[in-house]
């Protein structure tokens, strides 16, 4: 066996996956890491053991019941080292996967040498299995996303437990220390991800393999080459003795073709049962079976106890629509079809998608659906493979079957519904059996049908015939099969044909996980009718330039599912981004009419109400604006009460409170908005959920002015302008404050800066007019008031109109105009007019 194969395989898999280190925090990573205090160290470490993978109380009705404390602790360790920087998490995933590849290659090498010998054919098979597993594209999802840590970690413990177990167990002997260590490692696999518990099922399968397997040495080209050389030496000696004729002694050494004594007979089912019964009558086998049954039962009992009264999560149509089908036969046929798709993904891992939820895969609702034939074919193939392996006594076939089927059972929906119809991450462990079995079966078929078609002993007999003539039949070290291809060259061809495209796919697929936009765009090519894909891609397009496309995608989603609250909310967000708040409100309200428990939707609805109210104030609709401000406050309060921690909702509550003159209470919400926003930035949160902190400082300053705490208000303006020196609102309001405290020169400096940003702002021009009026520049003030009203036409503003009237009266008084008589001292003012 080549000792360098495991290390080379691990290095190669690191090379093709190291590009994912540049990936960001995408999709489920946000919930598992950024929003999970257990993973970021925000909670006591012991709470990890009573929470689910996402940091939620596992007894809660809306908990997914995924208990993976070991995986969460590994994320916590990452966070302690480098915070939320994604590169460290991705590097850890790649290194762990490389270790998994090393363990796989070590395990398969051990099994092949143990059950097939140590010839060149076995070494070639070892290279093939290791190469395929090291670059199989089905592994890219768990490697490329941080959430995949649980799959990789579980697989590492799974394979390590298998290595320990198979080395500690023989038919009639057990090294109990090593076996109990394998049990402990198996428990760690189960605590990394639930699928890890299936390692104990493979332990039980190992007992069956011990009972049924026979040593089946593979045809070795090295042996045939050696035999051919010995035959040639024998003929040479015969020629020397008898002038070219073989001597009696040499003829005695060559037997005529005999009946093949090495031909393997298939065991009957009754014979298999007898072997199993004999094996399990052993005290060692009985004790091992007790351990291997007790351990998973204890783990399952622990799970159920932790779950509390809500044992299983109720999945919706978006995660697992098949589980909700009313007709049982339709569910069975649909799940059988999904099982065949899982196997097909292993054969053809070139069309990959992060989610296959509704309505990506149509369920089977008729017995005449052609997919039923494919499903039955897959089931027949798997059953036949297992039976043939058992009857043949081929341990490699049995190991491959066990490692493919047993880890897949939890994902099969056979015993309980899982949170996805089809998930590529769920094939990470079953791919171990696939990558072991496929090359072995292909090699055996090639040996049987591309060669002479004779058994190994028959080909040996043919190498030296009864006349002493060399009849190597083309079976030397570079011997060829029936297609004229040497085994060495065949191995090279298969390696190239597999490793090159598989590795290329791993690299391209890994880069598709770079960010959510690239991930969801790639998914559109595989599942264009998936509600999740349409909805999530639209979310990445919520910018002014791409919002129209987002709207079209969401319209497609709403055609599939008109009452999908999330799509309705996101459709409202499209209008929100385009500053079409009235349209946004209609979608937010429709979404809440379907599901009232949407704090985020309420938060955005509150913001839209407030924006519309401010616009109404500009148009002089004061009563309607006041009603909407009150509505905005109520929605913000409801969102906060439901646990919404968006900085925006606190900022809305702060601004609405200011408009409603709630004073000190509103100031607290301003401070909370700034604090939560700073925490979101520090944790690397979603930029779309962050606010402009200067706006909260602005609102806080306005509240402080209302409370006559002018120095504090001025400090808030300074803090806000330090963040955003060109904030129009801050400049205007800071100028107003300075005007109030009799600092007209400083106030005019702020107004001038603001005027360069928005030269036609009626509010700003009015404020400048007021400042000029305070300084006694009445004529200039009048011009500014009039300009502000001209800009606002056809609308008006009662305060500006009143200011204009008042200043006209003051101008008349200064001019001494009374009953048509001019004051002789008003020449200067008259000239200004």
C-alpha positions in Angstrom: 0.0 0.0 0.0 1.3 3.5 -0.8 1.8 5.3 2.5 2.0 8.6 0.7 -1.5 8.5 -0.7 -3.4 9.8 2.3 -1.1 12.8 2.7 -1.1 13.6 -1.0 -4.9 13.4 -1.1 -5.2 15.8 1.9 -2.8 18.3 0.2 -4.7 18.1 -3.1 -8.1 18.7 -1.4 -6.6 21.7 0.4 -5.3 23.2 -2.9 -8.6 23.0 -4.6 -10.7 24.3 -1.7 -8.3 26.9 -0.2 -10.0 29.5 -2.5 -13.0 29.4 -0.2 -11.0 31.2 2.5 -11.9 34.4 0.7 -15.6 33.7 1.1 -17.8 35.8 3.3 -20.5 35.1 5.8 -23.4 34.0 3.7 -26.9 32.5 4.0 -27.3 30.4 7.2 -23.9 31.5 8.5 -25.5 34.7 9.8 -27.9 32.9 12.0 -25.4 30.3 13.2 -22.6 32.7 13.9 -23.5 36.4 14.0 -26.9 36.0 15.6 -25.8 33.2 18.0 -24.4 34.3 21.3 -23.3 30.7 22.0 -20.9 30.9 19.0 -19.7 34.4 19.7 -19.1 34.0 23.5 -22.0 36.2 24.5 -23.3 33.6 26.9 -21.9 31.3 29.5 -20.3 28.3 27.9 -22.5 25.8 29.7 -25.6 27.3 28.0 -24.4 25.8 24.8 -25.5 22.4 26.1 -29.1 23.4 26.5 -29.5 25.3 23.2 -29.8 24.2 19.6 -27.2 24.8 16.9 -28.7 28.3 16.3 -28.4 29.4 19.9 -32.1 29.0 20.7 -33.6 27.3 23.7 -34.0 23.7 22.4 -37.3 23.3 24.3 -38.9 26.2 22.4 -41.7 25.3 20.0 -39.9 27.1 17.1 -36.5 25.4 17.8 -35.2 23.3 15.0 -34.0 20.7 17.6 -30.6 20.5 16.1 -28.3 19.6 19.0 -24.6 20.1 18.0 -22.7 21.5 21.0 -19.3 20.3 19.8 -19.7 22.2 16.5 -20.9 25.3 18.3 -17.9 25.1 20.6 -15.5 24.9 17.6 -17.1 28.1 16.3 -16.7 29.7 19.7 -13.0 28.8 19.6 -12.7 30.5 16.2 -14.4 33.6 17.5 -12.1 33.8 20.6 -9.1 33.8 18.2 -10.2 36.2 15.5 -13.7 37.5 16.1 -16.1 37.4 13.2 -13.6 37.7 10.4 -14.8 35.0 8.0 -11.4 33.9 6.7 -10.5 32.1 10.0 -13.8 30.1 9.9 -13.3 29.1 6.3 -9.7 28.1 6.8 -10.7 25.9 9.7 -13.3 24.2 7.5 -10.7 23.5 4.7 -8.2 22.1 7.2 -10.8 19.9 8.8 -11.9 18.6 5.5 -8.3 17.9 4.5 -8.1 15.8 7.7 -11.3 14.0 6.8 -9.8 13.2 3.4 -6.6 11.9 5.2 -8.8 9.7 7.4 -10.8 8.4 4.5 -7.7 7.4 2.5 -6.2 5.7 5.6 -9.4 3.8 6.2 -9.9 2.7 2.6 -6.3 1.7 2.4 -6.6 -0.4 5.5 -9.8 -2.1 4.3 -8.5 -2.8 0.8 -5.2 -4.3 2.2 -7.1 -6.3 4.7 -9.7 -7.8 2.4 -8.1 -7.6 -1.1 -4.4 -8.1 -0.5 -1.5 -5.7 -1.1 -0.7 -6.1 -4.8 -0.4 -3.4 -7.5 -4.1 -3.6 -8.3 -5.1 -2.8 -4.7 -2.6 0.0 -4.6 -4.1 1.4 -7.8 -7.6 1.1 -6.3 -6.4 2.9 -3.2 -5.3 5.8 -5.3 -8.6 5.9 -7.2 -10.8 5.9 -4.2 -8.7 8.6 -2.4 -8.5 10.8 -5.6 -12.3 10.7 -6.1 -13.1 11.5 -2.5 -10.5 14.3 -2.3 -12.1 16.2 -5.1 -15.8 15.1 -5.2 -17.8 18.3 -5.7 -20.6 17.2 -3.4 -18.3 18.3 -0.5 -18.1 21.9 -1.6 -21.2 23.1 0.3 -20.1 22.0 3.8 -16.6 23.3 3.1 -17.6 26.6 1.6 -20.1 27.7 4.3 -19.4 28.2 7.9 -22.5 26.2 8.9 -20.9 23.2 7.2 -18.5 22.9 10.2 -20.9 20.5 11.9 -20.9 18.1 8.9 -17.1 18.1 8.6 -16.5 17.8 12.3 -19.0 15.0 12.6 -17.4 13.2 9.6 -13.9 13.5 11.1 -15.0 11.9 14.4 -17.1 9.3 12.4 -14.1 8.1 10.4 -11.7 8.2 13.3 -14.2 6.1 15.3 -14.3 3.6 12.4 -10.5 3.3 12.2 -10.4 2.6 15.9 -13.3 0.2 15.8 -12.2 -1.9 12.9 -8.7 -2.2 14.4 -10.0 -3.4 17.7 -12.5 -6.0 16.6 -12.1 -9.5 15.1 -14.5 -12.4 15.0 -13.6 -13.9 18.3 -11.5 -11.3 20.0 -11.9 -7.7 21.1 -9.4 -5.0 22.3 -11.9 -3.5 24.7 -9.9 -0.4 25.5 -9.7 0.6 21.8 -13.3 -0.3 21.2 -14.5 1.8 24.1 -12.4 4.7 22.8 -14.1 4.3 19.4 -17.4 4.5 21.2 -16.4 7.8 22.9 -15.3 9.2 19.6 -18.6 8.1 18.0 -20.4 10.1 20.7 -18.4 13.2 19.7 -19.5 12.6 16.1 -23.2 12.5 17.2 -22.7 15.7 19.3 -21.2 17.4 16.3 -24.2 16.7 14.1 -27.1 14.3 14.5 -26.1 12.2 11.5 -22.9 11.2 13.4 -25.0 8.8 15.6 -25.1 6.5 12.5 -21.5 5.5 13.2 -22.9 3.0 15.7 -25.1 1.5 12.9 -21.9 1.0 10.9 -20.3 -0.6 13.9 -23.2 -3.1 13.8 -22.8 -3.5 10.1 -19.1 -4.4 10.8 -20.3 -7.4 12.9 -22.3 -8.6 9.8 -19.2 -8.1 7.6 -17.1 -10.1 10.0 -19.6 -12.9 9.8 -20.0 -13.0 6.0 -16.7 -11.8 4.5 -14.0 -13.9 2.9 -10.6 -12.9 1.8 -10.7 -12.1 -2.0 -7.3 -11.4 -3.4 -7.3 -9.3 -6.5 -5.6 -10.3 -9.7 -2.2 -8.8 -9.5 -0.2 -8.0 -12.6 3.0 -8.2 -10.7 2.4 -11.9 -9.9 1.5 -12.6 -13.5 4.7 -10.9 -14.7 6.7 -12.8 -12.2 5.2 -16.1 -13.4 5.8 -15.3 -17.0 9.5 -14.7 -16.2 9.8 -18.0 -14.3 8.2 -19.8 -17.3 10.7 -18.2 -19.7 13.6 -19.4 -17.4 12.2 -22.9 -17.4 12.1 -23.1 -21.2 15.6 -21.8 -21.4 16.9 -24.5 -19.1 15.0 -27.1 -21.1 16.6 -26.1 -24.4 20.1 -26.3 -23.0 19.5 -29.9 -21.8 17.8 -31.3 -24.8 18.8 -29.3 -27.8 15.7 -27.3 -27.9 13.4 -30.0 -26.6 12.0 -29.8 -23.1 13.4 -32.4 -20.7 11.2 -34.9 -18.8 12.0 -33.0 -15.6 10.9 -29.7 -17.1 7.8 -31.3 -18.5 7.0 -32.7 -15.0 6.9 -29.2 -13.6 4.2 -28.0 -16.0 0.7 -29.3 -15.3 -2.1 -29.3 -17.8 -4.9 -26.8 -17.2 -6.8 -27.7 -14.1 -10.2 -27.0 -12.9 -10.3 -23.5 -11.3 -9.9 -24.1 -7.6 -10.1 -20.4 -6.7 -13.4 -19.7 -8.3 -15.6 -18.2 -5.6 -19.1 -19.7 -5.1 -22.0 -17.5 -4.1 -23.3 -18.2 -0.7 -27.0 -19.0 -0.4 -29.3 -17.0 1.8 -29.7 -19.9 4.2 -25.9 -20.2 4.4 -25.7 -16.4 5.1 -28.2 -16.8 7.9 -26.3 -19.7 9.4 -23.1 -17.7 9.4 -24.8 -14.7 11.0 -26.3 -17.0 13.7 -22.9 -18.6 14.3 -21.2 -15.2 14.6 -23.7 -13.6 17.0 -23.6 -16.7 19.3 -20.0 -15.5 20.2 -19.8 -13.8 23.6 -17.6 -11.1 22.1 -20.1 -10.3 19.3 -23.0 -10.2 21.8 -21.2 -7.8 24.1 -20.1 -5.6 21.3 -23.6 -5.5 19.9 -25.0 -4.5 23.3 -22.5 -1.6 23.5 -23.3 -0.5 19.9 -27.0 -0.6 20.5 -26.9 1.0 23.9 -24.8 4.0 22.9 -27.1 5.4 20.2 -30.2 4.7 22.3 -28.7 6.8 25.1 -27.9 9.6 22.7 -31.4 9.5 21.2 -32.9 9.5 24.7 -30.8 12.5 25.6 -32.1 14.3 22.6 -35.7 13.6 23.4 -35.2 14.7 27.0 -33.6 18.0 26.0 -36.4 18.7 23.5 -38.9 19.0 26.3 -42.6 18.7 25.4 -42.0 19.8 21.7 -40.2 16.7 20.4 -40.0 17.7 16.7 -40.1 20.9 14.7 -43.0 21.4 12.4 -41.6 22.1 9.0 -43.4 24.3 6.5 -44.1 23.9 2.8 -40.9 25.9 2.1 -38.6 23.4 3.8 -40.3 20.1 3.2 -43.5 20.2 1.2 -43.5 16.4 0.7 -44.0 15.9 4.5 -47.2 17.9 4.3 -48.8 15.9 1.4 -52.1 14.4 2.6 -52.0 11.2 0.5 -49.6 8.7 2.1 -48.8 6.9 -1.2 -47.9 10.2 -2.8 -45.5 10.9 0.1 -43.9 7.5 -0.3 -43.5 7.8 -4.1 -42.1 11.3 -3.7 -39.6 10.3 -1.1 -38.5 7.4 -3.2 -37.9 9.7 -6.0 -35.9 12.0 -3.8 -33.7 9.1 -2.7 -32.9 8.3 -6.4 -32.0 12.0 -6.9 -29.6 11.8 -3.9 -27.8 8.9 -5.5 -27.8 10.7 -8.9 -26.1 13.7 -7.2 -23.2 11.5 -6.2 -22.8 10.2 -9.8 -23.3 13.7 -11.4 -22.3 16.4 -9.0 -22.2 19.2 -11.6 -25.6 20.8 -11.0 -25.5 21.9 -7.4 -27.8 24.3 -5.5 -27.9 25.6 -2.0 -31.6 24.9 -1.6 -34.1 22.6 -3.3 -37.2 23.8 -1.5 -40.6 24.3 -2.8 -41.3 24.4 -5.8 -37.9 23.2 -7.2 -38.7 19.5 -7.3 -42.2 18.4 -8.3 -43.6 15.7 -6.0 -44.8 12.4 -7.5 -48.6 12.1 -7.4 -49.3 9.3 -9.8 -48.2 5.7 -10.1 -47.7 6.3 -13.8 -45.1 9.0 -13.3 -41.9 7.8 -15.1 -39.8 8.7 -12.1 -41.2 5.8 -10.2 -39.4 3.5 -12.6 -36.1 5.3 -11.8 -36.8 5.0 -8.1 -37.5 1.3 -8.2 -34.4 0.9 -10.3 -32.2 2.6 -7.7 -33.8 0.6 -4.9 -33.2 -2.6 -6.8 -29.6 -1.6 -7.5 -28.8 -0.9 -3.9 -30.5 -4.1 -2.6 -28.8 -6.2 -5.3 -25.5 -4.7 -4.5 -25.9 -5.5 -0.8 -27.1 -9.1 -1.4 -24.4 -9.8 -4.0 -21.8 -8.5 -1.6 -23.1 -10.7 1.1 -23.4 -13.8 -1.1 -20.0 -13.2 -2.5 -18.5 -12.6 0.9 -16.9 -9.4 -0.4 -16.1 -7.2 2.6 -15.4 -4.1 0.4 -18.8 -4.3 -1.2 -20.4 -4.7 2.2 -18.4 -1.8 3.7 -19.2 0.4 0.8 -22.9 -0.4 1.1 -23.0 0.2 4.8 -21.1 3.5 4.6 -23.4 4.7 1.8 -26.8 3.6 3.2 -26.5 3.8 7.0 -25.4 7.5 7.3 -28.1 8.4 4.8 -31.0 7.0 6.9 -31.6 10.1 9.1 -31.8 12.2 5.9 -34.2 9.8 4.2 -37.4 11.1 5.9 -38.2 7.5 6.5 -38.6 7.9 10.3 -39.2 11.6 10.7 -39.3 14.6 8.4 -36.2 16.7 8.1 -35.8 20.4 7.2 -35.1 19.9 3.5 -36.3 17.9 0.6 -32.8 17.5 -0.7 -29.7 18.8 0.9 -26.2 18.4 -0.5 -24.6 18.7 2.9 -26.5 15.5 3.9 -24.4 13.6 1.3 -21.1 14.5 2.9 -20.9 11.3 5.0 -22.7 8.9 2.6 -20.2 9.9 -0.1 -17.6 7.9 1.9 -19.4 4.7 0.9 -19.9 5.9 -2.6 -16.3 6.8 -3.2 -15.2 3.5 -1.8 -17.6 1.3 -3.7 -17.7 2.9 -7.1 -14.0 2.4 -8.0 -14.0 -1.2 -6.7 -17.1 -2.2 -8.6 -15.8 -0.5 -11.8 -12.4 -2.2 -11.4 -14.0 -5.6 -10.9 -16.3 -5.1 -14.0 -13.3 -4.0 -16.0 -11.3 -7.0 -15.0 -14.2 -9.3 -15.8 -15.4 -7.8 -19.1 -12.4 -6.0 -20.6 -9.9 -8.9 -20.0 -9.9 -12.5 -21.2 -13.0 -13.3 -19.3 -11.2 -16.2 -17.5 -10.6 -16.6 -13.8 -7.3 -15.7 -12.2 -6.1 -19.4 -11.9 -7.2 -20.1 -15.5 -5.1 -17.2 -16.7 -2.1 -18.5 -14.7 -2.5 -21.9 -16.3 -2.5 -20.3 -19.8 0.7 -18.4 -19.1 2.7 -21.6 -19.5 1.1 -24.3 -21.7 1.7 -28.0 -21.6 4.4 -27.7 -24.3 6.3 -25.3 -22.3 5.6 -22.4 -24.7 5.1 -19.0 -23.3 1.5 -17.9 -23.6 1.5 -14.8 -21.5 -1.7 -13.7 -23.2 -0.8 -10.2 -22.8 -0.8 -10.2 -19.0 2.5 -8.7 -18.1 3.1 -5.5 -16.2 1.9 -3.5 -19.2 -0.7 -6.1 -20.2 -3.8 -5.0 -22.0 -7.4 -5.6 -21.5 -9.8 -6.7 -24.3 -9.9 -3.0 -25.4 -6.2 -2.8 -25.8 -5.6 -0.6 -22.8 -3.1 -1.5 -20.1 -4.3 -1.4 -16.5 -1.7 1.2 -15.6 -2.8 3.4 -18.4 -6.5 2.7 -17.6 -5.9 4.0 -14.0 -4.2 7.1 -15.4 -7.1 7.7 -17.7 -9.7 7.3 -15.0 -7.8 9.5 -12.6 -7.5 12.3 -15.3 -11.2 11.9 -16.4 -12.3 12.2 -12.8 -9.9 14.4 -10.9 -9.7 17.2 -13.5 -13.4 17.9 -14.0 -14.2 17.2 -10.3 -11.5 19.5 -9.1 -12.5 22.3 -11.6 -16.1 22.0 -10.3 -14.9 22.2 -6.7 -13.1 25.5 -7.4 -15.9 27.1 -9.4 -18.6 25.9 -6.9 -16.5 27.2 -4.0 -16.3 30.6 -5.5 -20.0 30.7 -6.0 -20.3 30.7 -2.2 -18.2 33.9 -2.1 -21.2 36.0 -1.3 -25.0 35.7 -1.3 -25.4 37.4 -4.7 -23.2 34.9 -6.5 -24.7 32.0 -4.5 -28.3 32.8 -5.4 -27.5 33.7 -9.0 -25.9 30.3 -9.4 -29.0 28.7 -7.8 -31.3 30.3 -10.4 -29.6 28.1 -13.0 -30.6 24.9 -11.1 -33.9 25.8 -9.3 -35.5 28.8 -11.0 -38.9 28.0 -9.6 -37.7 27.7 -6.0 -39.6 30.2 -3.8 -36.6 30.6 -1.6 -34.2 31.1 -4.5 -36.4 33.8 -6.0 -37.0 35.5 -2.7 -33.4 35.4 -1.5 -31.9 36.6 -4.8 -34.3 39.5 -4.8 -33.0 40.4 -1.3 -29.5 40.8 -2.6 -30.8 43.2 -5.3 -32.4 45.7 -2.9 -30.4 48.7 -4.3 -31.8 51.5 -6.4 -30.0 50.3 -9.5 -31.1 46.6 -9.2 -34.4 47.0 -7.3 -36.6 46.8 -10.5 -35.2 43.3 -11.2 -35.8 42.4 -7.5 -39.4 43.4 -8.0 -39.7 41.1 -11.1 -38.3 38.1 -9.2 -40.6 38.7 -6.3 -43.6 39.0 -8.6 -42.7 35.5 -9.9 -42.5 34.3 -6.3 -45.9 35.7 -5.5 -47.4 34.1 -8.6 -46.2 30.7 -7.1 -47.4 31.6 -3.6 -49.5 34.8 -3.4 -49.8 34.6 0.4 -46.1 34.1 1.2 -45.5 36.7 3.9 -41.7 37.0 3.3 -42.1 37.6 -0.4 -44.8 40.2 0.3 -42.5 41.9 2.8 -39.6 41.9 0.4 -41.8 43.2 -2.4 -42.6 46.1 0.0 -38.9 46.6 0.6 -38.4 47.1 -3.2 -40.8 50.0 -3.0 -39.1 51.2 0.2 -35.7 51.3 -1.5 -37.2 53.2 -4.4 -38.7 55.6 -1.9 -42.2 54.6 -2.9 -43.4 54.4 0.6 -47.2 54.4 -0.1 -46.8 51.2 -2.2 -44.4 49.8 0.3 -47.0 50.2 3.1 -49.6 48.2 1.1 -47.3 45.2 0.9 -46.2 45.4 4.5 -49.8 45.5 5.6 -50.7 42.6 3.4 -47.8 40.6 4.9 -48.9 41.4 8.4 -52.5 40.4 7.6 -51.3 36.9 6.9 -48.8 36.7 9.8 -48.9 39.3 12.6 -45.8 37.9 14.3 -43.3 39.7 12.0 -41.4 42.3 14.0 -39.1 43.2 11.1 -42.1 43.9 8.9 -43.6 46.1 11.6 -40.3 48.0 11.9 -40.2 48.9 8.2 -43.9 49.7 8.2 -43.2 52.1 11.1 -40.5 53.8 9.1 -42.7 54.1 6.0 -45.5 55.6 8.0 -43.1 58.2 9.4 -41.7 59.1 6.0 -45.2 59.6 4.6 -46.1 61.7 7.6 -43.1 64.0 7.1 -44.1 64.4 3.5 -47.6 65.2 4.5 -46.2 67.9 6.9 -44.4 69.5 4.0 -47.7 69.6 2.1 -49.6 71.1 5.0 -51.6 68.0 5.9 -50.9 68.3 9.6 -53.8 66.2 10.9 -53.2 63.3 8.7 -49.5 63.5 9.4 -50.1 63.4 13.2 -52.3 60.3 12.8 -49.5 58.5 10.8 -46.9 59.5 13.3 -49.0 57.9 16.0 -49.4 54.7 13.9 -45.6 54.7 13.3 -45.0 54.9 17.1 -47.4 52.0 17.7 -45.8 49.7 15.1 -42.4 50.5 16.4 -43.5 49.7 20.0 -45.0 46.4 18.8 -41.8 45.4 16.9 -39.6 46.2 19.9 -41.9 44.2 22.2 -41.6 41.2 19.8 -37.9 41.3 20.2 -36.8 43.3 17.1 -33.3 44.6 17.6 -32.9 46.5 14.3 -31.3 49.9 15.0 -33.9 51.4 12.6 -36.9 50.6 14.7 -35.4 52.4 17.7 -34.5 55.3 15.6 -38.1 55.5 14.2 -39.4 55.3 17.8 -37.0 58.1 18.8 -38.2 60.4 15.9 -41.9 59.6 16.3 -41.5 60.4 20.0 -39.9 63.7 19.2 -42.8 64.6 16.9 -45.3 63.6 19.6 -43.3 65.6 22.2 -42.7 62.7 24.5 -39.4 64.1 25.7 -37.0 62.1 27.9 -38.6 58.8 26.9 -37.8 59.3 23.3 -34.2 60.2 24.1 -33.7 56.7 25.4 -34.7 55.2 22.1 -32.2 57.5 20.3 -29.4 56.2 22.5 -30.4 52.6 22.0 -30.5 53.0 18.2 -26.9 54.3 18.3 -25.7 51.6 20.7 -27.3 48.7 18.7 -25.9 50.1 15.5 -22.4 50.2 16.9 -22.7 46.6 18.1 -24.0 45.5 14.7 -21.0 47.1 13.0 -18.6 45.5 15.5 -20.0 42.1 14.9 -19.9 42.4 11.1 -23.6 42.4 10.7 -25.7 43.0 7.6 -24.9 46.5 6.3 -28.5 46.8 5.0 -29.7 46.6 8.6 -27.5 49.4 9.8 -28.6 53.0 10.2 -26.9 56.4 9.8 -26.0 57.1 13.4 -25.9 60.8 12.7 -29.7 60.7 12.2 -30.1 59.4 15.7 -27.8 62.1 17.1 -29.9 64.7 15.2 -33.1 63.4 16.6 -31.6 63.3 20.1 -30.4 66.9 19.7 -33.9 68.0 18.7 -35.4 66.4 21.8 -32.7 68.0 24.0 -33.6 71.4 22.5 -37.2 70.8 23.4 -36.1 70.1 26.9 -34.0 73.3 26.9 -30.8 71.4 27.4 -29.0 73.4 24.7 -25.4 72.5 25.6 -26.2 68.8 25.4 -28.0 69.4 22.1 -25.0 71.2 20.7 -22.7 68.3 21.7 -25.1 65.8 19.9 -24.8 67.9 16.7 -21.0 67.9 17.0 -21.0 64.1 17.4 -23.3 63.7 14.4 -21.2 66.0 12.2 -18.1 64.1 13.2 -19.6 61.0 11.7 -21.1 62.8 8.6 -19.7 66.3 8.0 -22.0 66.9 5.1 -25.2 65.9 6.7 -27.7 68.4 5.5 -30.2 67.9 8.4 -27.4 68.2 11.0 -26.0 71.4 9.4 -29.4 73.0 9.3 -30.5 72.1 12.8 -27.1 73.0 14.3 -27.4 76.4 12.6 -30.8 76.8 14.1 -29.5 76.0 17.6 -26.7 78.5 17.3 -29.1 81.1 16.1 -31.2 80.5 19.2 -28.3 81.0 21.5 -27.3 84.3 19.8 -24.4 83.0 17.7 -25.5 84.3 14.3 -22.1 84.2 12.7 -21.5 80.5 13.5 -25.1 79.7 12.6 -24.7 81.3 9.1 -21.5 79.2 8.6 -23.5 76.0 9.1 -26.4 77.4 6.9 -23.9 78.2 4.1 -22.5 74.7 4.1 -26.0 73.3 4.0 -27.0 75.6 1.2 -24.1 74.3 -1.0 -25.7 70.8 -0.6 -29.3 71.7 -1.2 -29.6 75.2 -2.7 -33.4 74.9 -3.2 -34.5 73.6 0.2 -37.5 75.7 1.4 -36.8 74.7 5.0 -33.2 75.9 4.8 -34.1 79.1 3.0 -36.8 79.8 5.7 -34.3 79.2 8.5 -31.8 81.6 6.8 -34.7 84.1 6.6 -35.4 83.7 10.3 -31.7 84.2 11.2 -31.6 87.4 9.0 -34.8 88.6 10.7 -33.3 88.2 14.1 -30.3 90.2 13.0 -32.6 93.0 11.8 -32.1 92.4 8.0 -35.8 92.5 7.4 -35.8 93.0 3.6 -33.3 90.1 3.1 -35.4 88.0 5.4 -38.6 88.8 3.4 -36.9 87.8 0.2 -35.9 84.4 1.7 -39.4 83.7 3.0 -40.9 84.6 -0.4 -38.4 82.3 -2.2 -39.2 79.4 0.1 -42.9 79.8 -0.7 -42.2 80.0 -4.4 -40.2 76.8 -4.3 -43.1 75.0 -2.4 -45.8 76.0 -4.9 -48.5 74.7 -5.5 -48.2 73.8 -1.8 -47.7 76.1 1.1 -46.6 76.2 4.7 -48.6 78.1 7.3 -45.6 79.0 9.4 -43.7 80.6 6.5 -46.8 82.5 5.4 -47.2 83.8 8.9 -43.5 84.8 9.1 -43.9 86.6 5.8 -46.9 88.6 7.0 -45.2 89.5 10.3 -42.1 90.7 8.6 -44.1 92.8 6.1 -45.8 94.5 9.1 -42.4 95.1 10.7 -41.0 96.6 7.5 -44.0 98.9 7.2 -43.6 100.0 10.8 -39.9 100.7 10.3 -40.7 102.7 7.1 -43.2 104.7 9.1 -46.1 103.9 6.7 -49.3 104.6 8.5 -52.5 105.6 6.7 -50.6 106.4 3.6 -48.1 108.9 5.2 -44.4 108.2 4.7 -41.9 108.8 7.4 -39.2 111.1 6.2 -36.6 109.0 7.9 -37.4 105.9 5.9 -35.4 106.8 2.8 -32.8 104.2 3.4 -35.4 101.4 3.7 -37.3 102.7 0.7 -34.1 102.6 -1.3 -33.6 98.9 -0.2 -37.1 98.1 -1.4 
